[in-house]
Amino acid sequence: MVSQEEMAQLTGVSSVWYGKFERGGAAQYSEDFLNRVSCALRLDEAERKLLFLHAVGWEPTSPANCRDAGIADGVRRLLELQPWPAYASDTAWDVIYHNRAFSEWFPFGVAEQNIAKEVFAPDTGRRIRFHNWEQDWAGPMLAQMRMAQARHPENTRLNTVVEEILDTSECARRLWRQHRVAEHADGNRRDLFRVDQETPTTIEIVMTSPLGNGDLRLVSLIPVRPDEGSR
């Protein structure tokens, strides 16, 4: 059960305003606000239409973009100001928002905008960019996903991502059978090949979470050598 205070944080309004909305108070609710509510509550399309009809008397005019719902403008700005790759992801490793440097380091995109799927992409040309792939990237990723499943057993999206990875990768299935669990160690260092370099860049992975949304992870890939982080 999500509290009014939590919903207010997720939708970017005050708890007083959201409480008025929840009680059915009349107001000129914007389509953007109603979409944020539907995303936070994970409503399906029929439920979203019903929400609109009850709140404003008309159906939504465009699809809801739930990928970046609940991200405060200040958080977006924080990511955009980083000179190195930075992104926001959820508990299923879906990339919700990223900055320009991330696009430049990953110009071919990330597999379906999901970090875990990118690490296990069947295209070996993309996978080889993750230096020491099995030990430093694949193994730790699956161990962290097993821990995430233990914490969020009801997260169907996370379960789907794990299943898709195991279905498409024999190596992933072998590693999964080791039953390792792990949490992401802040400040962990790994090597990553950029598309324009023949030698790997050593990065330090720094992760934080907003106080109002502990399921959102802000991840920065900070080059250990500052000159390697220039755009």
C-alpha positions as CSV (number, residue, x, y, z in Angstrom):
1,M,0.0,0.0,0.0
2,V,1.5,3.4,-1.1
3,S,0.8,6.3,1.3
4,Q,-0.4,9.7,0.3
5,E,3.0,11.1,1.2
6,E,4.8,8.6,-1.1
7,M,2.4,9.2,-3.9
8,A,2.9,12.9,-3.6
9,Q,6.7,12.4,-3.9
10,L,6.3,10.1,-6.9
11,T,4.0,12.5,-8.7
12,G,5.8,15.7,-7.9
13,V,3.1,17.5,-5.9
14,S,2.5,18.4,-2.3
15,S,0.8,15.8,0.0
16,V,-2.0,18.3,0.6
17,W,-2.6,18.6,-3.2
18,Y,-2.5,14.8,-3.7
19,G,-4.7,14.2,-0.6
20,K,-7.3,16.6,-2.2
21,F,-7.1,14.6,-5.5
22,E,-7.5,11.2,-3.7
23,R,-10.6,12.5,-1.9
24,G,-12.1,13.5,-5.2
25,G,-11.7,17.2,-4.8
26,A,-12.6,19.2,-7.9
27,A,-9.6,20.8,-9.6
28,Q,-8.1,21.3,-13.1
29,Y,-5.8,18.3,-13.0
30,S,-3.3,18.3,-15.9
31,E,-2.8,15.3,-18.2
32,D,0.8,15.2,-17.1
33,F,-0.2,14.9,-13.5
34,L,-2.8,12.2,-14.2
35,N,-0.2,10.2,-16.2
36,R,2.2,10.4,-13.3
37,V,-0.5,9.0,-11.0
38,S,-1.3,6.2,-13.4
39,C,2.4,5.3,-13.8
40,A,3.1,5.4,-10.0
41,L,0.1,3.1,-9.5
42,R,1.1,0.9,-12.5
43,L,-2.4,1.2,-14.0
44,D,-3.1,-0.6,-17.3
45,E,-4.6,1.3,-20.2
46,A,-8.2,0.7,-19.3
47,E,-7.6,1.7,-15.7
48,R,-5.8,4.9,-16.8
49,K,-8.7,5.9,-19.0
50,L,-11.1,5.3,-16.1
51,L,-8.9,7.5,-13.9
52,F,-9.1,10.3,-16.5
53,L,-12.8,10.0,-16.9
54,H,-13.4,10.2,-13.1
55,A,-10.9,13.1,-12.6
56,V,-11.5,15.4,-15.6
57,G,-14.3,13.8,-17.6
58,W,-12.3,13.0,-20.8
59,E,-9.9,10.2,-21.9
60,P,-6.1,10.7,-22.2
61,T,-5.0,12.2,-25.6
62,S,-1.6,10.4,-25.7
63,P,0.1,7.3,-24.2
64,A,1.7,7.6,-20.8
65,N,5.5,7.6,-20.7
66,C,6.1,5.8,-17.5
67,R,9.9,5.3,-18.0
68,D,10.8,8.7,-16.6
69,A,7.7,9.2,-14.4
70,G,8.5,10.2,-10.9
71,I,11.9,11.6,-11.7
72,A,12.2,15.1,-10.3
73,D,13.5,17.9,-12.6
74,G,16.3,18.4,-10.2
75,V,17.4,14.8,-10.6
76,R,17.3,15.1,-14.4
77,R,19.4,18.3,-14.1
78,L,21.9,16.5,-11.8
79,L,22.4,13.7,-14.4
80,E,22.7,16.1,-17.3
81,L,25.4,18.2,-15.6
82,Q,27.7,15.2,-15.1
83,P,30.7,15.2,-17.5
84,W,30.8,11.4,-17.5
85,P,28.1,8.8,-18.3
86,A,25.2,9.0,-15.7
87,Y,21.8,7.4,-15.8
88,A,18.8,6.5,-13.6
89,S,17.5,3.0,-13.5
90,D,14.9,1.1,-11.5
91,T,15.0,-2.2,-9.7
92,A,14.7,-4.2,-13.0
93,W,17.7,-2.4,-14.4
94,D,15.6,-0.5,-16.9
95,V,17.2,2.8,-17.9
96,I,14.7,5.5,-17.1
97,Y,16.8,8.6,-17.9
98,H,20.4,9.2,-19.0
99,N,22.6,12.1,-19.9
100,R,24.4,13.0,-23.2
101,A,27.7,11.5,-22.1
102,F,26.0,8.1,-21.7
103,S,24.7,8.3,-25.3
104,E,28.2,9.1,-26.5
105,W,29.8,6.2,-24.6
106,F,27.0,3.9,-25.8
107,P,26.2,5.3,-29.3
108,F,24.4,2.1,-30.4
109,G,22.0,2.3,-27.6
110,V,21.5,-0.1,-24.7
111,A,19.6,-3.3,-25.4
112,E,15.9,-2.3,-25.0
113,Q,17.2,0.4,-22.6
114,N,18.1,-2.2,-19.9
115,I,21.6,-2.4,-18.4
116,A,21.4,-6.1,-17.6
117,K,20.3,-7.0,-21.1
118,E,23.1,-4.9,-22.6
119,V,25.7,-6.8,-20.5
120,F,24.3,-10.0,-21.8
121,A,23.6,-8.8,-25.4
122,P,24.1,-11.8,-27.8
123,D,26.1,-9.5,-30.1
124,T,29.7,-10.4,-29.1
125,G,30.9,-7.1,-30.6
126,R,28.9,-5.2,-27.9
127,R,29.7,-7.7,-25.2
128,I,33.4,-7.5,-25.7
129,R,33.3,-3.8,-24.7
130,F,32.9,-5.0,-21.1
131,H,36.5,-5.9,-20.3
132,N,36.9,-9.1,-18.3
133,W,33.2,-9.7,-19.0
134,E,32.4,-12.9,-17.1
135,Q,34.3,-12.1,-13.9
136,D,33.7,-8.3,-13.6
137,W,30.4,-7.8,-15.3
138,A,28.3,-10.9,-16.0
139,G,28.8,-12.8,-12.7
140,P,28.3,-9.7,-10.4
141,M,25.3,-8.6,-12.4
142,L,23.5,-12.0,-12.0
143,A,24.4,-12.1,-8.3
144,Q,22.9,-8.6,-7.8
145,M,19.8,-9.6,-9.7
146,R,19.3,-12.7,-7.5
147,M,19.5,-10.4,-4.5
148,A,17.0,-8.0,-6.1
149,Q,14.6,-10.9,-6.7
150,A,14.8,-11.8,-3.0
151,R,13.9,-8.2,-2.1
152,H,11.2,-7.7,-4.7
153,P,9.7,-11.2,-5.5
154,E,6.5,-9.5,-6.8
155,N,8.4,-7.4,-9.4
156,T,7.2,-9.0,-12.6
157,R,9.4,-6.8,-14.8
158,L,12.5,-7.9,-12.9
159,N,11.5,-11.5,-13.2
160,T,10.9,-11.2,-16.9
161,V,14.4,-9.6,-17.5
162,V,16.0,-12.5,-15.6
163,E,14.1,-15.1,-17.5
164,E,15.0,-13.5,-20.9
165,I,18.7,-13.3,-20.0
166,L,18.7,-17.0,-18.9
167,D,16.8,-18.0,-22.0
168,T,19.3,-16.4,-24.4
169,S,22.7,-17.1,-22.7
170,E,24.2,-20.4,-21.8
171,C,26.9,-18.6,-19.8
172,A,24.2,-16.8,-17.8
173,R,22.5,-20.1,-17.0
174,R,25.8,-21.6,-15.9
175,L,26.5,-18.6,-13.6
176,W,23.0,-18.6,-12.3
177,R,23.4,-22.2,-11.1
178,Q,26.2,-21.0,-8.8
179,H,23.5,-19.3,-6.6
180,R,25.6,-16.3,-5.8
181,V,24.1,-13.2,-4.2
182,A,25.6,-9.8,-3.9
183,E,24.9,-6.1,-3.5
184,H,26.6,-3.5,-5.6
185,A,29.7,-2.3,-3.9
186,D,29.8,1.5,-4.1
187,G,33.0,2.6,-5.7
188,N,33.5,-0.6,-7.6
189,R,36.1,-0.3,-10.3
190,R,35.9,-2.0,-13.7
191,D,37.3,-1.6,-17.2
192,L,35.1,-0.6,-20.1
193,F,36.1,-0.1,-23.8
194,R,34.7,3.0,-25.5
195,V,33.9,2.8,-29.1
196,D,36.6,5.3,-30.0
197,Q,39.5,3.8,-28.0
198,E,41.6,0.6,-28.3
199,T,42.5,0.4,-24.6
200,P,39.9,0.2,-21.9
201,T,38.9,3.0,-19.5
202,T,38.9,2.2,-15.8
203,I,35.7,3.5,-14.3
204,E,34.5,3.8,-10.8
205,I,30.8,3.0,-10.5
206,V,29.1,5.3,-7.9
207,M,25.4,4.8,-7.1
208,T,23.0,6.8,-5.0
209,S,19.2,6.9,-4.5
210,P,16.9,9.9,-3.9
211,L,15.4,10.0,-0.4
212,G,11.9,10.0,-1.8
213,N,12.3,7.1,-4.1
214,G,14.6,4.3,-2.9
215,D,13.8,2.1,-5.9
216,L,15.4,4.7,-8.2
217,R,19.2,4.3,-8.7
218,L,21.4,7.2,-10.0
219,V,24.5,5.6,-11.4
220,S,27.7,7.5,-12.5
221,L,30.5,5.8,-14.5
222,I,33.4,8.0,-13.4
223,P,36.7,7.5,-15.1
224,V,39.6,7.1,-12.7
225,R,41.7,9.3,-14.9
226,P,39.8,12.6,-15.3
227,D,41.1,13.1,-18.8
228,E,39.4,10.0,-20.0
229,G,36.0,11.3,-19.0
230,S,35.9,14.2,-21.5
231,R,33.1,14.2,-24.0
